[in-house]
């Protein structure tokens, strides 16, 4: 059964990201945003650049059996993609999204130091 964590505020999301092994981080914002800043090791599915059909195919390619946290630039457009992922991929055990501006620098600093 899939655990739905919903939207996590950035500080709570950072704590979750640091404590969750095998976490898949999915950025659904456009490539331009990715180029400016992103989480180290994240997957970029630039939904606004590649469209719905291609984005859905990319969601299908995410690894099964691993928790997923999604994000966009400010936490608005990710909600729709989070809902789609939950419906499309019941094989993903835990799903959440960052409800706000992603804490890129704090996470990347932590990831480099662990």
SULMO-V831459 format. One record per residue. RES is the residue in one small letter. SS is DSSP state (~ for helix, > for strand, _ for the rest). PHI is phi in degrees with one decimal (999 if undefined). Layout:
res: {RES	RES}
ss: {SS	SS}
phi: {PHI	PHI}
This chain:
res: {x	x	x	x	x	x	x	x	x	x	x	x	x	x	x	x	x	x	x	x	x	x	x	x	x	x	x	x	x	x	x	x	x	x	x	x	x	x	x	x	x	x	x	x	x	x	x	x	x	x	x	x	x	x	x	x	x	x	x	x	x	x	x	x	x	x	x	x	x	x	x	x	x	x	x	x	x	x	x	x	x	x	x	x	x	x	x	x	x	x	x	x	x	x	x	x	x	x	x	x	x	x	x	x	x	x	x	x	x	x	x	x	x	x}
ss: {_	_	>	>	>	>	>	>	_	~	~	~	~	~	~	~	~	~	~	_	_	_	_	>	>	>	>	_	_	_	~	~	~	~	~	~	_	_	_	_	_	_	>	>	_	_	~	~	~	~	~	~	~	~	~	~	~	~	~	~	_	_	_	_	_	_	_	>	>	>	>	_	_	_	_	_	_	~	~	~	~	~	~	~	~	~	~	~	_	_	_	_	_	>	>	>	>	>	_	_	_	_	_	~	~	~	~	~	~	~	~	~	~	_}
phi: {999	-79.6	-93.3	-101.3	-87.0	69.8	-82.0	-107.5	-58.6	-49.7	-66.7	-67.9	-61.9	-59.8	-60.2	-60.9	-62.7	-71.3	-100.0	-105.5	-68.2	60.2	-69.1	-102.3	-102.0	-118.8	-96.6	-103.0	-81.9	-65.4	-60.7	-60.0	-66.8	-57.5	-63.3	-73.7	-171.0	-159.3	-75.7	-59.0	82.9	-76.1	-100.8	-103.1	-118.3	-73.9	-55.1	-73.4	-95.5	-104.8	85.9	-63.4	-61.2	-65.6	-66.2	-62.6	-61.8	-66.1	-62.2	-65.5	-85.5	-62.1	-65.8	-74.6	76.2	-120.2	-67.1	-130.0	-121.3	-114.4	-158.3	-134.6	-74.9	-131.9	94.5	-98.0	-74.6	-66.2	-58.9	-61.9	-70.4	-61.8	-62.8	-63.6	-61.1	-57.7	-70.3	-77.7	-128.2	-65.7	-80.1	-89.7	-71.2	-147.7	-131.0	-153.7	-147.2	-87.7	-92.7	149.0	-75.5	-62.7	-85.2	-54.5	-62.9	-62.1	-67.9	-63.4	-63.2	-61.1	-61.0	-69.3	-89.4	-75.4}
